[in-house]
Amino acid sequence: MALDVVVVGLGAMGSAALYQMAKRGMRVLGIERFEPGHDRGSSHGLTRIIRMGYFEHPSYVPLVRRAYALWRDLEAASGDKLLTATGIAEMGLPDSVLVAGTLASSRQHNLSHEVLDARTLMQRYPQFRLPPDFVGVIQPDGGFLEPEKAIHAQLALAKAAGAEVRTGEKVLAIEPTSSGVRVTTERGTVEAGRAILAAGAWASTLLPKGTLPLHVTRQALIWVAPKEPSIFTPDRFPVFMIESEGGIHYGFPLHDGALKIALHHHVREKVDPETYDRTVSPNDEALIRPALAAFLPAADGPQVATKTCLYTMTPDEDFVVGPLPGIPNIIVASPCSGHGFKFSPAIGEIVADLAAKGETRHDISRFSPGRFH
């Protein structure tokens, strides 16, 4: 079978792209170095935040709005519950990056939201303990996604639509040819019209040196057993983000009996994805756990699990999505700079558009691979 597209990497973006292309009848092959939903990259950890009011920049809102619709479509197609709407509380000083940015995007796009002072917020959610000068932005449509389940669902649907999936196979090179691309793996070569590079932390290793200024950072995730678990269930407690002097901490309601908390961007420690330390250290814990004591004392229970994950970053912390300058048959869909999972079905749709017809109705000018040159 002559292939239209080879997708390299089947995490968040790659699995979504494979599904969206297979659904359109394209002849596609997906290659994953590890196993679907593995814990070595960026698409694991049981839960991911989804939120509409976007503190990073208002221009993301139309894309996340489309992603919400596609998540619901994916749930309907797969029969799996992937998105749980708990609401989200984003808290900090009124002029903090988190609060001010969320408000700006919410107002610009007329999103449903409330602004509560600390006292009112703690009356609604008595689990929080906030300084009196903090405020909170409450968005009712915020919630969490289940990343491993989502990846498996999209791959299953892609295969049902005719896609081929190969796992446990390392890609060594992606090269342009006169008719498209050649993908070389440890098992041989494959030729296709186009390749989608969705290799996350490994993307740089498959690009000509200096093509994209990417670096990989290590994140730490901690799960605790709250002292009072009944008040942290998804029907009583929202997804949350809190900006303080310690950075932006974020967390989730109980999931599988534990509450997850982490520090966004952690210490921005640059690492090699092949060799980085995948254990969570006492230093990591010292950056994360004090936020529980300070802001969620009833959740400050024993630690029950830890994991690390990776952010693959650009200098401007935006995504990279689009054809490589000078090599239009290689379409990049990595990285997402630590805030991309929620967008993945929409990115998959964009990639499918680009692979099928060379253009998309979505505005992706902000994500151009050529912006760094």
C-alpha positions in Angstrom: 0.0 0.0 0.0 1.4 3.4 -1.0 1.3 5.6 2.1 0.0 9.2 2.1 1.5 10.0 5.6 3.7 8.6 8.2 3.2 9.9 11.8 6.3 9.8 13.9 5.4 9.7 17.6 2.0 8.7 18.9 1.5 10.7 22.1 -1.0 13.5 22.4 -0.5 15.2 19.0 0.5 12.1 17.0 -2.4 9.9 18.0 -4.8 12.8 17.3 -3.3 13.4 13.9 -3.4 9.7 13.0 -7.0 9.5 13.9 -8.1 12.6 12.1 -6.3 11.5 8.9 -7.5 8.0 9.0 -11.1 9.2 9.6 -10.7 11.1 6.3 -9.7 7.9 4.4 -6.0 8.8 4.1 -3.5 6.0 4.0 -1.5 6.5 7.2 1.1 4.7 9.3 1.9 5.7 12.9 5.2 4.8 14.5 5.8 4.9 18.2 9.2 4.3 19.8 7.7 3.0 23.1 4.2 1.8 23.9 1.0 4.0 23.6 0.5 6.0 26.8 4.0 5.4 28.1 5.5 7.4 30.9 8.8 8.6 29.4 7.5 11.7 27.6 4.8 14.3 28.1 1.4 12.5 27.6 0.9 10.6 30.8 0.1 11.2 34.5 -3.6 10.3 34.5 -5.0 13.8 34.3 -4.5 17.0 32.3 -6.2 20.4 32.8 -8.6 21.8 30.2 -9.6 25.4 30.5 -11.2 28.0 28.2 -10.0 31.3 29.6 -6.3 31.2 28.6 -3.9 33.2 30.6 -1.0 32.5 28.2 -2.7 34.5 25.4 -6.2 35.3 24.2 -5.4 34.0 20.7 -5.5 30.4 22.0 -9.2 30.6 22.9 -10.7 29.8 19.5 -8.5 26.8 19.2 -9.3 25.5 22.7 -13.0 26.1 21.9 -12.7 23.8 18.9 -10.8 21.3 21.0 -13.7 21.1 23.5 -16.0 20.1 20.7 -13.6 17.5 19.3 -13.1 16.0 22.8 -16.9 15.5 23.0 -16.9 14.0 19.5 -14.1 11.6 20.5 -16.0 10.6 23.6 -19.1 9.8 21.4 -17.0 7.9 18.9 -15.1 5.8 21.4 -17.7 5.4 24.2 -15.0 6.5 26.7 -15.4 9.3 29.2 -12.3 11.5 28.6 -13.3 15.0 29.9 -14.7 15.6 33.3 -16.0 19.2 33.8 -15.4 20.2 37.5 -15.0 23.9 36.9 -11.6 25.5 37.5 -10.5 28.0 40.1 -7.5 30.2 39.1 -6.2 32.2 42.1 -3.6 34.8 42.9 -3.1 38.5 43.3 -5.3 40.6 40.9 -2.2 41.6 38.9 -0.7 38.1 38.8 0.1 36.7 35.4 -2.4 33.9 36.0 -5.4 36.0 37.1 -4.8 39.0 34.9 -4.2 36.8 31.8 -7.2 34.6 32.4 -9.4 37.6 32.9 -8.1 39.3 29.7 -8.9 36.3 27.5 -12.2 35.6 29.2 -13.4 39.2 28.7 -12.1 39.4 25.1 -13.9 36.2 24.1 -17.0 36.7 26.3 -16.4 33.5 28.2 -18.5 32.5 31.2 -16.6 33.3 34.4 -16.8 34.8 37.8 -14.3 36.8 39.8 -14.5 36.2 43.6 -12.6 37.7 46.4 -10.7 35.4 48.7 -13.5 35.3 51.4 -16.2 34.5 48.9 -14.2 31.9 47.1 -13.4 30.1 50.4 -17.1 30.2 51.3 -17.8 28.4 48.0 -14.8 26.1 48.3 -13.9 25.8 52.0 -11.1 23.4 51.0 -8.9 26.4 50.1 -7.1 28.7 52.5 -6.2 32.0 50.7 -4.5 35.3 51.7 -7.0 38.1 52.0 -5.6 40.0 49.0 -6.0 37.0 46.6 -8.8 36.8 44.1 -10.1 33.8 42.0 -11.4 33.5 38.5 -13.9 30.6 38.3 -14.7 29.1 34.9 -17.5 26.5 35.0 -16.3 24.7 31.9 -12.9 23.9 33.2 -12.0 20.4 34.1 -9.7 17.5 33.4 -8.8 15.1 30.6 -7.5 11.6 30.9 -4.4 11.4 28.6 -3.6 7.7 28.5 -7.2 6.8 27.9 -7.4 9.5 25.1 -4.4 8.2 23.3 -5.6 4.6 23.4 -9.1 5.7 22.2 -7.7 7.7 19.2 -5.3 4.9 18.2 -8.1 2.3 18.4 -10.4 4.5 16.2 -7.6 5.2 13.8 -6.9 1.5 13.3 -10.6 0.8 12.9 -10.6 3.4 10.1 -7.6 1.7 8.4 -4.5 3.1 9.9 -1.5 1.0 10.6 0.2 1.4 14.0 3.7 0.1 14.8 5.0 0.4 18.4 8.3 -0.3 20.0 10.1 0.9 16.9 12.6 3.8 17.0 12.7 6.2 14.1 16.3 7.1 13.1 15.8 9.7 10.4 13.2 11.6 8.3 14.4 12.8 4.9 12.8 14.5 2.0 12.7 12.7 -1.4 11.7 13.7 -4.9 8.2 12.3 -4.3 7.7 13.0 -0.5 9.7 11.6 2.5 11.7 8.6 3.6 11.4 7.5 7.2 14.2 5.2 8.4 13.6 3.1 11.5 15.7 0.5 13.3 13.7 -2.0 11.3 13.9 -0.5 7.8 12.6 2.3 5.7 9.2 3.6 4.7 8.3 6.1 2.0 5.2 8.3 2.0 4.0 11.6 0.6 4.4 13.4 3.9 5.7 12.9 7.4 4.2 14.3 10.6 6.9 14.9 13.3 5.1 14.5 16.7 8.0 13.2 18.6 7.8 15.7 21.5 11.0 15.6 23.6 12.8 13.7 20.8 11.8 16.0 18.0 15.1 17.8 17.8 17.0 14.5 17.2 15.0 14.0 14.0 15.5 17.6 12.6 18.5 19.1 10.9 20.7 20.7 13.6 19.5 24.2 14.4 16.2 23.9 12.6 14.2 24.7 15.8 15.5 26.1 19.1 13.9 23.5 21.4 14.9 22.4 24.8 13.5 19.8 27.2 12.7 20.4 30.9 11.9 18.0 33.6 8.6 18.2 35.6 7.7 16.5 38.9 4.2 15.2 39.8 3.1 14.3 43.3 -0.1 12.4 44.4 -1.2 12.6 48.0 -4.0 11.0 50.1 -5.9 13.9 51.5 -6.7 14.0 55.2 -10.3 14.6 54.4 -10.8 12.8 51.0 -14.6 13.2 50.9 -14.3 17.0 50.3 -12.0 16.6 47.3 -14.1 14.5 45.0 -14.8 15.9 41.5 -18.4 16.8 42.4 -17.2 19.0 45.3 -13.8 20.3 44.3 -12.5 22.0 41.1 -9.3 21.7 39.1 -7.2 24.6 40.4 -4.2 26.8 39.7 -2.6 29.1 42.3 0.0 31.7 41.5 2.1 32.8 44.5 5.8 33.6 45.2 6.5 29.9 44.7 5.3 30.0 41.1 2.1 28.5 39.6 1.0 25.3 41.4 -1.8 23.3 39.8 -3.8 20.3 40.9 -6.9 18.2 40.5 -9.7 16.6 42.5 -9.4 13.0 43.7 -8.7 10.6 40.9 -8.2 6.9 41.7 -8.2 7.9 45.4 -5.4 10.4 45.3 -5.0 14.2 44.7 -2.3 15.3 42.2 -0.4 18.5 42.5 2.6 19.9 40.6 4.5 23.2 39.9 4.1 24.5 36.4 7.6 24.8 34.8 9.1 23.4 38.0 12.7 24.7 38.1 13.1 24.8 34.3 15.9 22.3 34.5 17.1 21.4 31.0 17.5 17.6 30.5 18.3 15.0 27.9 15.2 12.8 27.4 17.4 9.7 27.1 19.3 10.1 30.4 17.3 12.4 32.7 16.5 11.4 36.3 13.0 10.0 36.4 12.8 9.9 40.2 11.2 12.7 42.2 13.7 14.0 44.8 13.3 15.6 48.2 14.2 18.9 46.4 11.3 18.4 44.0 9.0 17.7 46.9 10.2 20.8 48.7 9.0 22.9 45.8 5.6 21.3 45.6 4.3 20.1 48.9 4.4 23.4 50.8 1.6 24.7 48.5 -0.6 22.0 50.1 0.1 23.2 53.6 -0.3 26.8 52.6 -3.4 26.7 50.4 -5.1 23.2 50.9 -4.3 22.1 54.4 -7.0 19.4 54.4 -5.3 17.8 51.4 -1.9 17.8 53.0 -1.8 14.0 53.6 0.7 11.3 53.0 2.4 11.0 49.6 1.2 7.9 47.7 2.9 8.3 44.3 5.3 10.4 42.2 6.2 10.7 38.6 8.2 12.9 36.3 7.3 14.1 32.9 8.8 16.4 30.2 8.0 19.8 28.8 9.6 20.5 25.4 9.9 24.2 25.1 10.3 26.9 22.5 11.8 30.3 23.4 8.4 32.0 23.2 6.6 29.1 24.9 4.2 28.8 22.0 3.6 25.6 20.0 5.2 24.6 16.7 2.7 23.5 14.1 3.2 23.6 10.3 5.5 22.5 7.5 9.2 23.0 7.9 10.6 25.9 5.9 12.1 24.5 2.7 10.8 21.0 3.4 7.1 21.3 3.1 6.5 17.5 3.1 7.6 17.4 6.8 4.9 18.8 9.0 5.9 19.5 12.6 3.4 19.0 15.4 5.8 19.3 18.4 6.4 20.8 20.8 3.6 22.3 22.9 5.8 24.0 25.5 4.0 22.4 28.5 0.5 23.5 27.8 -0.7 21.5 24.7 -2.5 18.4 25.7 -5.9 20.0 25.9 -5.5 21.2 22.3 -4.4 17.9 20.8 -7.6 17.0 18.9 -7.7 20.4 17.3 -4.0 20.2 16.5 -4.7 16.7 15.0 -7.4 18.3 12.8 -5.0 21.1 11.7 -2.3 18.5 10.8 -4.8 16.5 8.8 -5.8 19.6 7.0 -2.2 20.5 6.1 -1.4 16.9 5.1 -4.5 16.6 2.9 -4.7 20.0 1.2 -1.7 22.2 2.4 -3.9 24.6 4.3 -6.3 24.9 7.3 -9.1 27.2 8.3 -7.5 27.6 11.8 -5.2 30.5 12.4 -1.8 28.9 13.1 0.4 31.9 12.3 1.5 32.1 15.9 2.9 28.5 15.7 4.9 28.8 12.4 8.1 26.8 12.4 9.7 29.6 10.4 9.3 32.2 13.1 12.7 31.5 14.7 14.6 32.4 11.5 
